[in-house]
């Protein structure tokens, strides 16, 4: 219940809300806080890293780039 309630808080990638809710839920069942936080952090990483790597691989295979340099605006030709 605490885990699901914490996931209601919007955050990018559920970063922070998943850890706080998961740690609270495990502590509720008697887990040590440090152990619960370590477990939830590793759990979250194992859920996020494969998706991020797959997304980067798809982006690279389609010829995309993650960070593009801003090009200088093109100026009209100068008149003599």
N, CA, C and O atoms as a Maestro MAE file, in Angstrom:
{
 s_m_m2io_version
 :::
 2.0.0
}

f_m_ct {
 s_m_title
 :::
 protein
 m_atom[320] {
  # First column is atom index #
  i_m_mmod_type
  r_m_x_coord
  r_m_y_coord
  r_m_z_coord
  i_m_residue_number
  s_m_chain_name
  s_m_pdb_residue_name
  s_m_pdb_atom_name
  i_m_atomic_number
  :::
  1 25 0.823 -1.185 0.000 1 A "UNK " " N  " 7
  2 3 0.000 0.000 0.000 1 A "UNK " " CA " 6
  3 2 0.878 1.264 0.000 1 A "UNK " " C  " 6
  4 15 0.620 2.197 -0.760 1 A "UNK " " O  " 8
  5 25 1.903 1.291 0.844 2 A "UNK " " N  " 7
  6 3 2.784 2.453 0.901 2 A "UNK " " CA " 6
  7 2 3.558 2.640 -0.392 2 A "UNK " " C  " 6
  8 15 3.807 3.770 -0.813 2 A "UNK " " O  " 8
  9 25 3.937 1.542 -1.020 3 A "UNK " " N  " 7
  10 3 4.665 1.589 -2.281 3 A "UNK " " CA " 6
  11 2 3.783 2.209 -3.362 3 A "UNK " " C  " 6
  12 15 4.228 3.099 -4.088 3 A "UNK " " O  " 8
  13 25 2.558 1.756 -3.474 4 A "UNK " " N  " 7
  14 3 1.640 2.292 -4.489 4 A "UNK " " CA " 6
  15 2 1.269 3.736 -4.205 4 A "UNK " " C  " 6
  16 15 1.125 4.528 -5.137 4 A "UNK " " O  " 8
  17 25 1.113 4.091 -2.955 5 A "UNK " " N  " 7
  18 3 0.782 5.474 -2.605 5 A "UNK " " CA " 6
  19 2 1.937 6.412 -2.978 5 A "UNK " " C  " 6
  20 15 1.699 7.533 -3.428 5 A "UNK " " O  " 8
  21 25 3.162 5.971 -2.797 6 A "UNK " " N  " 7
  22 3 4.315 6.810 -3.147 6 A "UNK " " CA " 6
  23 2 4.445 6.981 -4.657 6 A "UNK " " C  " 6
  24 15 4.976 7.991 -5.118 6 A "UNK " " O  " 8
  25 25 3.973 6.017 -5.426 7 A "UNK " " N  " 7
  26 3 4.084 6.107 -6.876 7 A "UNK " " CA " 6
  27 2 3.096 7.108 -7.472 7 A "UNK " " C  " 6
  28 15 3.183 7.414 -8.661 7 A "UNK " " O  " 8
  29 25 2.165 7.623 -6.680 8 A "UNK " " N  " 7
  30 3 1.224 8.628 -7.152 8 A "UNK " " CA " 6
  31 2 1.936 9.959 -7.372 8 A "UNK " " C  " 6
  32 15 1.519 10.755 -8.214 8 A "UNK " " O  " 8
  33 25 3.006 10.204 -6.622 9 A "UNK " " N  " 7
  34 3 3.758 11.449 -6.745 9 A "UNK " " CA " 6
  35 2 4.489 11.444 -8.088 9 A "UNK " " C  " 6
  36 15 5.312 10.563 -8.335 9 A "UNK " " O  " 8
  37 25 4.204 12.409 -8.952 10 A "UNK " " N  " 7
  38 3 4.862 12.422 -10.257 10 A "UNK " " CA " 6
  39 2 6.320 12.855 -10.150 10 A "UNK " " C  " 6
  40 15 6.634 13.886 -9.554 10 A "UNK " " O  " 8
  41 25 7.186 12.069 -10.722 11 A "UNK " " N  " 7
  42 3 8.601 12.413 -10.798 11 A "UNK " " CA " 6
  43 2 9.192 11.696 -12.004 11 A "UNK " " C  " 6
  44 15 8.755 10.593 -12.330 11 A "UNK " " O  " 8
  45 25 10.168 12.288 -12.671 12 A "UNK " " N  " 7
  46 3 10.756 11.660 -13.848 12 A "UNK " " CA " 6
  47 2 11.398 10.320 -13.501 12 A "UNK " " C  " 6
  48 15 12.296 10.255 -12.662 12 A "UNK " " O  " 8
  49 25 10.941 9.269 -14.140 13 A "UNK " " N  " 7
  50 3 11.490 7.942 -13.897 13 A "UNK " " CA " 6
  51 2 11.149 7.401 -12.525 13 A "UNK " " C  " 6
  52 15 11.749 6.422 -12.082 13 A "UNK " " O  " 8
  53 25 10.205 8.013 -11.848 14 A "UNK " " N  " 7
  54 3 9.824 7.631 -10.479 14 A "UNK " " CA " 6
  55 2 11.016 7.703 -9.536 14 A "UNK " " C  " 6
  56 15 11.073 6.994 -8.532 14 A "UNK " " O  " 8
  57 25 11.960 8.563 -9.871 15 A "UNK " " N  " 7
  58 3 13.168 8.691 -9.069 15 A "UNK " " CA " 6
  59 2 12.849 9.378 -7.754 15 A "UNK " " C  " 6
  60 15 12.393 10.521 -7.735 15 A "UNK " " O  " 8
  61 25 13.085 8.694 -6.683 16 A "UNK " " N  " 7
  62 3 12.826 9.232 -5.358 16 A "UNK " " CA " 6
  63 2 11.534 8.714 -4.756 16 A "UNK " " C  " 6
  64 15 11.516 8.249 -3.616 16 A "UNK " " O  " 8
  65 25 10.449 8.792 -5.521 17 A "UNK " " N  " 7
  66 3 9.185 8.301 -4.980 17 A "UNK " " CA " 6
  67 2 9.195 6.782 -4.873 17 A "UNK " " C  " 6
  68 15 8.663 6.234 -3.907 17 A "UNK " " O  " 8
  69 25 9.780 6.099 -5.831 18 A "UNK " " N  " 7
  70 3 9.883 4.645 -5.743 18 A "UNK " " CA " 6
  71 2 10.763 4.233 -4.572 18 A "UNK " " C  " 6
  72 15 10.423 3.309 -3.833 18 A "UNK " " O  " 8
  73 25 11.882 4.908 -4.401 19 A "UNK " " N  " 7
  74 3 12.785 4.563 -3.304 19 A "UNK " " CA " 6
  75 2 12.141 4.824 -1.941 19 A "UNK " " C  " 6
  76 15 12.260 4.006 -1.029 19 A "UNK " " O  " 8
  77 25 11.467 5.956 -1.806 20 A "UNK " " N  " 7
  78 3 10.864 6.261 -0.508 20 A "UNK " " CA " 6
  79 2 9.704 5.319 -0.198 20 A "UNK " " C  " 6
  80 15 9.590 4.825 0.923 20 A "UNK " " O  " 8
  81 25 8.851 5.068 -1.178 21 A "UNK " " N  " 7
  82 3 7.724 4.167 -0.949 21 A "UNK " " CA " 6
  83 2 8.153 2.736 -0.737 21 A "UNK " " C  " 6
  84 15 7.618 2.047 0.131 21 A "UNK " " O  " 8
  85 25 9.113 2.281 -1.520 22 A "UNK " " N  " 7
  86 3 9.612 0.912 -1.368 22 A "UNK " " CA " 6
  87 2 10.326 0.699 -0.053 22 A "UNK " " C  " 6
  88 15 10.160 -0.338 0.589 22 A "UNK " " O  " 8
  89 25 11.116 1.673 0.349 23 A "UNK " " N  " 7
  90 3 11.817 1.579 1.633 23 A "UNK " " CA " 6
  91 2 10.814 1.563 2.781 23 A "UNK " " C  " 6
  92 15 10.959 0.785 3.724 23 A "UNK " " O  " 8
  93 25 9.804 2.416 2.704 24 A "UNK " " N  " 7
  94 3 8.780 2.452 3.753 24 A "UNK " " CA " 6
  95 2 8.005 1.138 3.814 24 A "UNK " " C  " 6
  96 15 7.705 0.634 4.897 24 A "UNK " " O  " 8
  97 25 7.687 0.591 2.648 25 A "UNK " " N  " 7
  98 3 6.944 -0.676 2.621 25 A "UNK " " CA " 6
  99 2 7.773 -1.810 3.214 25 A "UNK " " C  " 6
  100 15 7.250 -2.616 3.983 25 A "UNK " " O  " 8
  101 25 9.048 -1.885 2.870 26 A "UNK " " N  " 7
  102 3 9.891 -2.946 3.421 26 A "UNK " " CA " 6
  103 2 10.143 -2.744 4.909 26 A "UNK " " C  " 6
  104 15 10.203 -3.713 5.665 26 A "UNK " " O  " 8
  105 25 10.289 -1.492 5.334 27 A "UNK " " N  " 7
  106 3 10.475 -1.211 6.760 27 A "UNK " " CA " 6
  107 2 9.223 -1.579 7.549 27 A "UNK " " C  " 6
  108 15 9.319 -2.024 8.693 27 A "UNK " " O  " 8
  109 25 8.065 -1.398 6.953 28 A "UNK " " N  " 7
  110 3 6.800 -1.772 7.591 28 A "UNK " " CA " 6
  111 2 6.783 -3.263 7.928 28 A "UNK " " C  " 6
  112 15 6.222 -3.674 8.944 28 A "UNK " " O  " 8
  113 25 7.399 -4.058 7.071 29 A "UNK " " N  " 7
  114 3 7.451 -5.500 7.297 29 A "UNK " " CA " 6
  115 2 8.672 -5.934 8.097 29 A "UNK " " C  " 6
  116 15 8.942 -7.128 8.217 29 A "UNK " " O  " 8
  117 25 9.411 -4.972 8.645 30 A "UNK " " N  " 7
  118 3 10.475 -5.297 9.575 30 A "UNK " " CA " 6
  119 2 11.884 -5.285 9.022 30 A "UNK " " C  " 6
  120 15 12.815 -5.680 9.724 30 A "UNK " " O  " 8
  121 25 12.074 -4.848 7.794 31 A "UNK " " N  " 7
  122 3 13.423 -4.802 7.226 31 A "UNK " " CA " 6
  123 2 14.184 -3.613 7.803 31 A "UNK " " C  " 6
  124 15 13.588 -2.588 8.134 31 A "UNK " " O  " 8
  125 25 15.490 -3.756 7.921 32 A "UNK " " N  " 7
  126 3 16.363 -2.670 8.349 32 A "UNK " " CA " 6
  127 2 16.305 -1.568 7.290 32 A "UNK " " C  " 6
  128 15 16.257 -1.871 6.097 32 A "UNK " " O  " 8
  129 25 16.308 -0.296 7.699 33 A "UNK " " N  " 7
  130 3 16.167 0.814 6.752 33 A "UNK " " CA " 6
  131 2 17.281 0.846 5.704 33 A "UNK " " C  " 6
  132 15 17.021 1.058 4.519 33 A "UNK " " O  " 8
  133 25 18.514 0.636 6.145 34 A "UNK " " N  " 7
  134 3 19.639 0.674 5.196 34 A "UNK " " CA " 6
  135 2 19.534 -0.469 4.196 34 A "UNK " " C  " 6
  136 15 19.784 -0.282 3.005 34 A "UNK " " O  " 8
  137 25 19.169 -1.638 4.673 35 A "UNK " " N  " 7
  138 3 19.027 -2.797 3.787 35 A "UNK " " CA " 6
  139 2 17.857 -2.601 2.828 35 A "UNK " " C  " 6
  140 15 17.955 -2.930 1.646 35 A "UNK " " O  " 8
  141 25 16.751 -2.065 3.339 36 A "UNK " " N  " 7
  142 3 15.576 -1.834 2.500 36 A "UNK " " CA " 6
  143 2 15.881 -0.812 1.411 36 A "UNK " " C  " 6
  144 15 15.501 -1.005 0.256 36 A "UNK " " O  " 8
  145 25 16.568 0.278 1.772 37 A "UNK " " N  " 7
  146 3 16.909 1.299 0.785 37 A "UNK " " CA " 6
  147 2 17.871 0.749 -0.266 37 A "UNK " " C  " 6
  148 15 17.718 1.033 -1.454 37 A "UNK " " O  " 8
  149 25 18.859 -0.033 0.162 38 A "UNK " " N  " 7
  150 3 19.809 -0.627 -0.788 38 A "UNK " " CA " 6
  151 2 19.096 -1.565 -1.747 38 A "UNK " " C  " 6
  152 15 19.368 -1.554 -2.948 38 A "UNK " " O  " 8
  153 25 18.188 -2.374 -1.224 39 A "UNK " " N  " 7
  154 3 17.450 -3.308 -2.078 39 A "UNK " " CA " 6
  155 2 16.602 -2.562 -3.099 39 A "UNK " " C  " 6
  156 15 16.609 -2.904 -4.282 39 A "UNK " " O  " 8
  157 25 15.874 -1.550 -2.652 40 A "UNK " " N  " 7
  158 3 14.996 -0.812 -3.562 40 A "UNK " " CA " 6
  159 2 15.809 -0.050 -4.606 40 A "UNK " " C  " 6
  160 15 15.389 0.050 -5.758 40 A "UNK " " O  " 8
  161 25 16.955 0.483 -4.224 41 A "UNK " " N  " 7
  162 3 17.801 1.199 -5.178 41 A "UNK " " CA " 6
  163 2 18.322 0.260 -6.266 41 A "UNK " " C  " 6
  164 15 18.287 0.595 -7.450 41 A "UNK " " O  " 8
  165 25 18.800 -0.907 -5.863 42 A "UNK " " N  " 7
  166 3 19.272 -1.893 -6.846 42 A "UNK " " CA " 6
  167 2 18.108 -2.375 -7.713 42 A "UNK " " C  " 6
  168 15 18.263 -2.545 -8.923 42 A "UNK " " O  " 8
  169 25 16.949 -2.594 -7.099 43 A "UNK " " N  " 7
  170 3 15.755 -3.000 -7.854 43 A "UNK " " CA " 6
  171 2 15.419 -1.961 -8.918 43 A "UNK " " C  " 6
  172 15 15.160 -2.309 -10.070 43 A "UNK " " O  " 8
  173 25 15.424 -0.689 -8.535 44 A "UNK " " N  " 7
  174 3 15.084 0.375 -9.481 44 A "UNK " " CA " 6
  175 2 16.106 0.442 -10.616 44 A "UNK " " C  " 6
  176 15 15.735 0.626 -11.776 44 A "UNK " " O  " 8
  177 25 17.378 0.295 -10.287 45 A "UNK " " N  " 7
  178 3 18.404 0.308 -11.335 45 A "UNK " " CA " 6
  179 2 18.236 -0.852 -12.308 45 A "UNK " " C  " 6
  180 15 18.410 -0.683 -13.514 45 A "UNK " " O  " 8
  181 25 17.896 -2.034 -11.785 46 A "UNK " " N  " 7
  182 3 17.715 -3.186 -12.675 46 A "UNK " " CA " 6
  183 2 16.482 -3.033 -13.553 46 A "UNK " " C  " 6
  184 15 16.382 -3.683 -14.593 46 A "UNK " " O  " 8
  185 25 15.547 -2.188 -13.155 47 A "UNK " " N  " 7
  186 3 14.377 -1.933 -13.981 47 A "UNK " " CA " 6
  187 2 14.626 -0.833 -15.007 47 A "UNK " " C  " 6
  188 15 14.053 -0.865 -16.096 47 A "UNK " " O  " 8
  189 25 15.470 0.136 -14.677 48 A "UNK " " N  " 7
  190 3 15.670 1.275 -15.563 48 A "UNK " " CA " 6
  191 2 16.795 1.088 -16.575 48 A "UNK " " C  " 6
  192 15 16.655 1.489 -17.730 48 A "UNK " " O  " 8
  193 25 17.896 0.492 -16.165 49 A "UNK " " N  " 7
  194 3 19.066 0.405 -17.051 49 A "UNK " " CA " 6
  195 2 18.780 -0.363 -18.345 49 A "UNK " " C  " 6
  196 15 19.172 0.115 -19.409 49 A "UNK " " O  " 8
  197 25 18.116 -1.531 -18.314 50 A "UNK " " N  " 7
  198 3 17.846 -2.199 -19.597 50 A "UNK " " CA " 6
  199 2 16.989 -1.364 -20.548 50 A "UNK " " C  " 6
  200 15 17.227 -1.380 -21.755 50 A "UNK " " O  " 8
  201 25 16.013 -0.645 -20.037 51 A "UNK " " N  " 7
  202 3 15.179 0.201 -20.890 51 A "UNK " " CA " 6
  203 2 15.948 1.363 -21.482 51 A "UNK " " C  " 6
  204 15 15.755 1.718 -22.644 51 A "UNK " " O  " 8
  205 25 16.819 1.955 -20.682 52 A "UNK " " N  " 7
  206 3 17.637 3.070 -21.171 52 A "UNK " " CA " 6
  207 2 18.604 2.583 -22.248 52 A "UNK " " C  " 6
  208 15 18.759 3.228 -23.285 52 A "UNK " " O  " 8
  209 25 19.251 1.447 -22.003 53 A "UNK " " N  " 7
  210 3 20.190 0.908 -22.995 53 A "UNK " " CA " 6
  211 2 19.478 0.500 -24.283 53 A "UNK " " C  " 6
  212 15 20.000 0.719 -25.376 53 A "UNK " " O  " 8
  213 25 18.296 -0.089 -24.159 54 A "UNK " " N  " 7
  214 3 17.532 -0.460 -25.355 54 A "UNK " " CA " 6
  215 2 17.128 0.791 -26.136 54 A "UNK " " C  " 6
  216 15 17.196 0.803 -27.365 54 A "UNK " " O  " 8
  217 25 16.715 1.826 -25.440 55 A "UNK " " N  " 7
  218 3 16.354 3.074 -26.108 55 A "UNK " " CA " 6
  219 2 17.523 3.713 -26.821 55 A "UNK " " C  " 6
  220 15 17.379 4.211 -27.938 55 A "UNK " " O  " 8
  221 25 18.691 3.702 -26.178 56 A "UNK " " N  " 7
  222 3 19.888 4.247 -26.830 56 A "UNK " " CA " 6
  223 2 20.284 3.421 -28.050 56 A "UNK " " C  " 6
  224 15 20.705 3.977 -29.064 56 A "UNK " " O  " 8
  225 25 20.151 2.096 -27.958 57 A "UNK " " N  " 7
  226 3 20.486 1.235 -29.090 57 A "UNK " " CA " 6
  227 2 19.537 1.490 -30.258 57 A "UNK " " C  " 6
  228 15 19.974 1.537 -31.408 57 A "UNK " " O  " 8
  229 25 18.257 1.655 -29.980 58 A "UNK " " N  " 7
  230 3 17.294 1.941 -31.042 58 A "UNK " " CA " 6
  231 2 17.578 3.308 -31.654 58 A "UNK " " C  " 6
  232 15 17.527 3.467 -32.873 58 A "UNK " " O  " 8
  233 25 17.876 4.285 -30.819 59 A "UNK " " N  " 7
  234 3 18.203 5.625 -31.312 59 A "UNK " " CA " 6
  235 2 19.417 5.579 -32.234 59 A "UNK " " C  " 6
  236 15 19.412 6.181 -33.307 59 A "UNK " " O  " 8
  237 25 20.458 4.859 -31.810 60 A "UNK " " N  " 7
  238 3 21.678 4.770 -32.624 60 A "UNK " " CA " 6
  239 2 21.429 3.998 -33.911 60 A "UNK " " C  " 6
  240 15 21.980 4.355 -34.953 60 A "UNK " " O  " 8
  241 25 20.610 2.945 -33.865 61 A "UNK " " N  " 7
  242 3 20.368 2.144 -35.064 61 A "UNK " " CA " 6
  243 2 19.559 2.916 -36.110 61 A "UNK " " C  " 6
  244 15 19.623 2.604 -37.299 61 A "UNK " " O  " 8
  245 25 18.813 3.902 -35.676 62 A "UNK " " N  " 7
  246 3 18.032 4.700 -36.621 62 A "UNK " " CA " 6
  247 2 18.753 5.974 -37.040 62 A "UNK " " C  " 6
  248 15 18.186 6.821 -37.730 62 A "UNK " " O  " 8
  249 25 19.993 6.101 -36.621 63 A "UNK " " N  " 7
  250 3 20.802 7.234 -37.042 63 A "UNK " " CA " 6
  251 2 20.557 8.505 -36.253 63 A "UNK " " C  " 6
  252 15 20.980 9.584 -36.669 63 A "UNK " " O  " 8
  253 25 19.889 8.392 -35.136 64 A "UNK " " N  " 7
  254 3 19.625 9.572 -34.320 64 A "UNK " " CA " 6
  255 2 20.783 9.879 -33.398 64 A "UNK " " C  " 6
  256 15 21.693 9.068 -33.226 64 A "UNK " " O  " 8
  257 25 20.738 11.041 -32.816 65 A "UNK " " N  " 7
  258 3 21.742 11.442 -31.841 65 A "UNK " " CA " 6
  259 2 21.031 11.927 -30.598 65 A "UNK " " C  " 6
  260 15 19.957 12.523 -30.682 65 A "UNK " " O  " 8
  261 25 21.617 11.676 -29.457 66 A "UNK " " N  " 7
  262 3 21.017 12.092 -28.209 66 A "UNK " " CA " 6
  263 2 21.193 13.584 -27.982 66 A "UNK " " C  " 6
  264 15 20.252 14.274 -27.590 66 A "UNK " " O  " 8
  265 25 22.386 14.076 -28.227 67 A "UNK " " N  " 7
  266 3 22.679 15.493 -28.061 67 A "UNK " " CA " 6
  267 2 23.128 16.051 -29.398 67 A "UNK " " C  " 6
  268 15 24.101 15.577 -29.983 67 A "UNK " " O  " 8
  269 25 22.425 17.047 -29.874 68 A "UNK " " N  " 7
  270 3 22.780 17.669 -31.149 68 A "UNK " " CA " 6
  271 2 23.338 19.050 -30.881 68 A "UNK " " C  " 6
  272 15 22.884 19.760 -29.984 68 A "UNK " " O  " 8
  273 25 24.317 19.412 -31.663 69 A "UNK " " N  " 7
  274 3 24.872 20.764 -31.556 69 A "UNK " " CA " 6
  275 2 23.937 21.736 -32.241 69 A "UNK " " C  " 6
  276 15 23.381 21.453 -33.302 69 A "UNK " " O  " 8
  277 25 23.781 22.856 -31.629 70 A "UNK " " N  " 7
  278 3 22.970 23.903 -32.244 70 A "UNK " " CA " 6
  279 2 23.792 24.540 -33.356 70 A "UNK " " C  " 6
  280 15 24.934 24.951 -33.146 70 A "UNK " " O  " 8
  281 25 23.210 24.615 -34.514 71 A "UNK " " N  " 7
  282 3 23.933 25.219 -35.625 71 A "UNK " " CA " 6
  283 2 23.657 26.714 -35.647 71 A "UNK " " C  " 6
  284 15 22.617 27.182 -35.184 71 A "UNK " " O  " 8
  285 25 24.598 27.435 -36.189 72 A "UNK " " N  " 7
  286 3 24.443 28.888 -36.301 72 A "UNK " " CA " 6
  287 2 23.358 29.184 -37.331 72 A "UNK " " C  " 6
  288 15 23.255 28.486 -38.340 72 A "UNK " " O  " 8
  289 25 22.563 30.193 -37.090 73 A "UNK " " N  " 7
  290 3 21.520 30.529 -38.072 73 A "UNK " " CA " 6
  291 2 22.150 30.991 -39.379 73 A "UNK " " C  " 6
  292 15 23.177 31.668 -39.395 73 A "UNK " " O  " 8
  293 25 21.511 30.608 -40.460 74 A "UNK " " N  " 7
  294 3 22.024 30.994 -41.778 74 A "UNK " " CA " 6
  295 2 21.615 32.428 -42.075 74 A "UNK " " C  " 6
  296 15 20.457 32.809 -41.906 74 A "UNK " " O  " 8
  297 25 22.584 33.211 -42.517 75 A "UNK " " N  " 7
  298 3 22.345 34.622 -42.847 75 A "UNK " " CA " 6
  299 2 22.178 34.746 -44.354 75 A "UNK " " C  " 6
  300 15 22.764 33.976 -45.115 75 A "UNK " " O  " 8
  301 25 21.381 35.713 -44.780 76 A "UNK " " N  " 7
  302 3 21.272 35.917 -46.247 76 A "UNK " " CA " 6
  303 2 22.611 36.423 -46.792 76 A "UNK " " C  " 6
  304 15 23.397 37.037 -46.070 76 A "UNK " " O  " 8
  305 25 22.852 36.159 -48.057 77 A "UNK " " N  " 7
  306 3 24.130 36.625 -48.635 77 A "UNK " " CA " 6
  307 2 24.231 38.142 -48.586 77 A "UNK " " C  " 6
  308 15 23.234 38.847 -48.740 77 A "UNK " " O  " 8
  309 25 25.448 38.637 -48.370 78 A "UNK " " N  " 7
  310 3 25.686 40.086 -48.285 78 A "UNK " " CA " 6
  311 2 25.607 40.703 -49.677 78 A "UNK " " C  " 6
  312 15 26.059 40.122 -50.664 78 A "UNK " " O  " 8
  313 25 25.026 41.886 -49.729 79 A "UNK " " N  " 7
  314 3 24.926 42.592 -51.018 79 A "UNK " " CA " 6
  315 2 26.185 43.439 -51.224 79 A "UNK " " C  " 6
  316 15 26.697 44.042 -50.281 79 A "UNK " " O  " 8
  317 25 26.678 43.477 -52.464 80 A "UNK " " N  " 7
  318 3 27.876 44.303 -52.723 80 A "UNK " " CA " 6
  319 2 27.602 45.770 -52.771 80 A "UNK " " C  " 6
  320 15 28.521 46.563 -52.980 80 A "UNK " " O  " 8
  :::
 }
 m_bond[319] {
  # First column is bond index #
  i_m_from
  i_m_to
  i_m_order
  :::
  1 1 2 1
  2 2 3 1
  3 3 4 2
  4 3 5 1
  5 5 6 1
  6 6 7 1
  7 7 8 2
  8 7 9 1
  9 9 10 1
  10 10 11 1
  11 11 12 2
  12 11 13 1
  13 13 14 1
  14 14 15 1
  15 15 16 2
  16 15 17 1
  17 17 18 1
  18 18 19 1
  19 19 20 2
  20 19 21 1
  21 21 22 1
  22 22 23 1
  23 23 24 2
  24 23 25 1
  25 25 26 1
  26 26 27 1
  27 27 28 2
  28 27 29 1
  29 29 30 1
  30 30 31 1
  31 31 32 2
  32 31 33 1
  33 33 34 1
  34 34 35 1
  35 35 36 2
  36 35 37 1
  37 37 38 1
  38 38 39 1
  39 39 40 2
  40 39 41 1
  41 41 42 1
  42 42 43 1
  43 43 44 2
  44 43 45 1
  45 45 46 1
  46 46 47 1
  47 47 48 2
  48 47 49 1
  49 49 50 1
  50 50 51 1
  51 51 52 2
  52 51 53 1
  53 53 54 1
  54 54 55 1
  55 55 56 2
  56 55 57 1
  57 57 58 1
  58 58 59 1
  59 59 60 2
  60 59 61 1
  61 61 62 1
  62 62 63 1
  63 63 64 2
  64 63 65 1
  65 65 66 1
  66 66 67 1
  67 67 68 2
  68 67 69 1
  69 69 70 1
  70 70 71 1
  71 71 72 2
  72 71 73 1
  73 73 74 1
  74 74 75 1
  75 75 76 2
  76 75 77 1
  77 77 78 1
  78 78 79 1
  79 79 80 2
  80 79 81 1
  81 81 82 1
  82 82 83 1
  83 83 84 2
  84 83 85 1
  85 85 86 1
  86 86 87 1
  87 87 88 2
  88 87 89 1
  89 89 90 1
  90 90 91 1
  91 91 92 2
  92 91 93 1
  93 93 94 1
  94 94 95 1
  95 95 96 2
  96 95 97 1
  97 97 98 1
  98 98 99 1
  99 99 100 2
  100 99 101 1
  101 101 102 1
  102 102 103 1
  103 103 104 2
  104 103 105 1
  105 105 106 1
  106 106 107 1
  107 107 108 2
  108 107 109 1
  109 109 110 1
  110 110 111 1
  111 111 112 2
  112 111 113 1
  113 113 114 1
  114 114 115 1
  115 115 116 2
  116 115 117 1
  117 117 118 1
  118 118 119 1
  119 119 120 2
  120 119 121 1
  121 121 122 1
  122 122 123 1
  123 123 124 2
  124 123 125 1
  125 125 126 1
  126 126 127 1
  127 127 128 2
  128 127 129 1
  129 129 130 1
  130 130 131 1
  131 131 132 2
  132 131 133 1
  133 133 134 1
  134 134 135 1
  135 135 136 2
  136 135 137 1
  137 137 138 1
  138 138 139 1
  139 139 140 2
  140 139 141 1
  141 141 142 1
  142 142 143 1
  143 143 144 2
  144 143 145 1
  145 145 146 1
  146 146 147 1
  147 147 148 2
  148 147 149 1
  149 149 150 1
  150 150 151 1
  151 151 152 2
  152 151 153 1
  153 153 154 1
  154 154 155 1
  155 155 156 2
  156 155 157 1
  157 157 158 1
  158 158 159 1
  159 159 160 2
  160 159 161 1
  161 161 162 1
  162 162 163 1
  163 163 164 2
  164 163 165 1
  165 165 166 1
  166 166 167 1
  167 167 168 2
  168 167 169 1
  169 169 170 1
  170 170 171 1
  171 171 172 2
  172 171 173 1
  173 173 174 1
  174 174 175 1
  175 175 176 2
  176 175 177 1
  177 177 178 1
  178 178 179 1
  179 179 180 2
  180 179 181 1
  181 181 182 1
  182 182 183 1
  183 183 184 2
  184 183 185 1
  185 185 186 1
  186 186 187 1
  187 187 188 2
  188 187 189 1
  189 189 190 1
  190 190 191 1
  191 191 192 2
  192 191 193 1
  193 193 194 1
  194 194 195 1
  195 195 196 2
  196 195 197 1
  197 197 198 1
  198 198 199 1
  199 199 200 2
  200 199 201 1
  201 201 202 1
  202 202 203 1
  203 203 204 2
  204 203 205 1
  205 205 206 1
  206 206 207 1
  207 207 208 2
  208 207 209 1
  209 209 210 1
  210 210 211 1
  211 211 212 2
  212 211 213 1
  213 213 214 1
  214 214 215 1
  215 215 216 2
  216 215 217 1
  217 217 218 1
  218 218 219 1
  219 219 220 2
  220 219 221 1
  221 221 222 1
  222 222 223 1
  223 223 224 2
  224 223 225 1
  225 225 226 1
  226 226 227 1
  227 227 228 2
  228 227 229 1
  229 229 230 1
  230 230 231 1
  231 231 232 2
  232 231 233 1
  233 233 234 1
  234 234 235 1
  235 235 236 2
  236 235 237 1
  237 237 238 1
  238 238 239 1
  239 239 240 2
  240 239 241 1
  241 241 242 1
  242 242 243 1
  243 243 244 2
  244 243 245 1
  245 245 246 1
  246 246 247 1
  247 247 248 2
  248 247 249 1
  249 249 250 1
  250 250 251 1
  251 251 252 2
  252 251 253 1
  253 253 254 1
  254 254 255 1
  255 255 256 2
  256 255 257 1
  257 257 258 1
  258 258 259 1
  259 259 260 2
  260 259 261 1
  261 261 262 1
  262 262 263 1
  263 263 264 2
  264 263 265 1
  265 265 266 1
  266 266 267 1
  267 267 268 2
  268 267 269 1
  269 269 270 1
  270 270 271 1
  271 271 272 2
  272 271 273 1
  273 273 274 1
  274 274 275 1
  275 275 276 2
  276 275 277 1
  277 277 278 1
  278 278 279 1
  279 279 280 2
  280 279 281 1
  281 281 282 1
  282 282 283 1
  283 283 284 2
  284 283 285 1
  285 285 286 1
  286 286 287 1
  287 287 288 2
  288 287 289 1
  289 289 290 1
  290 290 291 1
  291 291 292 2
  292 291 293 1
  293 293 294 1
  294 294 295 1
  295 295 296 2
  296 295 297 1
  297 297 298 1
  298 298 299 1
  299 299 300 2
  300 299 301 1
  301 301 302 1
  302 302 303 1
  303 303 304 2
  304 303 305 1
  305 305 306 1
  306 306 307 1
  307 307 308 2
  308 307 309 1
  309 309 310 1
  310 310 311 1
  311 311 312 2
  312 311 313 1
  313 313 314 1
  314 314 315 1
  315 315 316 2
  316 315 317 1
  317 317 318 1
  318 318 319 1
  319 319 320 2
  :::
 }
}
